[in-house]
Amino acid sequence: MFDDGDVRAALADFIRSNFLYARPDYPLGDDDRFLDDGIVDSMGAVELVAFLEERFGVSIPDDDITEDNFGSIASIAGFVRRKLLNAA
């Protein structure tokens, strides 16, 4: 089972490697808003969903891809935690 810290660390690494590679000094925080801050766009959201499904073994239906669930590292970590708890 993954804890919240594991999810947050994996997300931060993925985002830095895939979306912030040209801005290595960007001070990415858990509550930074991806769309508002120009970190992840709609195509990036698709990549992010694929990463989460593969890395954490969760299934993410299109209806779950919302700003509330995918707006920041903190919101994604909470979403993944809920998905994992519901699957257990």
Stockholm file with secondary structure:
# STOCKHOLM 1.0

chainA/1-88         MFDDGDVRAALADFIRSNFLYARPDYPLGDDDRFLDDGIVDSMGAVELVAFLEERFGVSIPDDDITEDNFGSIASIAGFVRRKLLNAA
#=GR chainA/1-88 SS CCCHHHHHHHHHHHHHHHTSTTCTTCCCCTTCCTTTTTSCCHHHHHHHHHHHHHHHCCCCCGGGCSHHHHSSHHHHHHHHHHHHHHHC
#=GC SS_cons        CCCHHHHHHHHHHHHHHHTSTTCTTCCCCTTCCTTTTTSCCHHHHHHHHHHHHHHHCCCCCGGGCSHHHHSSHHHHHHHHHHHHHHHC
//
